[in-house]
Amino acid sequence: MSAFTLDDLAGLIAARAKASGDTSYTRKLLDGGQPLAAKKLGEEAVETVIAAIQGDKKALKMEAADVLYHLLVVLQAGGVPLQDVMDELARRTGQSGLEEKAARQTQ
């Protein structure tokens, strides 16, 4: 079995975005617009933080998967391709996190 990637997930979300809201949770989220998608992402992020604080590895794994899914739905709703995010991450790898953070504060 080949590895499942974020690109695979983004493609699946794009395909499900074309489905009916009656059959696709992804479509229902997108029909609710960016506010609904973002709210769900926030809820999953909080659940991920709680799992991490509690040291619950199984819950952390499951909640992290939910965060990645909901993040990609938010990107889909916002018209931001995953590749744009990956390009931004690649751009940032040329400097330390502290340098990158300082550069953002001066902009």
C-alpha positions, 0 to 999 in steps of 0.5 A: 500500500502506498503512502497517503499524502496531503496531496491525496487528501486535497484531491479527495476534498476537491472531488467531494466538493463537486458532490451533493451535500446529501452525500458528502460531509465535505460538500456540506462544510463548503456549502456553509462557507468559510465561517463554518469550515473555519469553525470546524477547524478551530474545534478540531484544533482545540481537541488536538491541543487537549489530546496533546496536553493529556498525553493521549497518543491515540486521540492525538493521532485521530484529532491531528487527522481531523485538523489536517482534513479541516484545514484542507477544507478551509483552504478549498473554501478559500480558494488557496491551493495546498501547493501555495501553502507548501511553497510558502513552507519551502520559502521559509526553510531558508531561514530559522523560525526565529528569523522568519517570525522577526521578519513578519513582525517588521512587515 
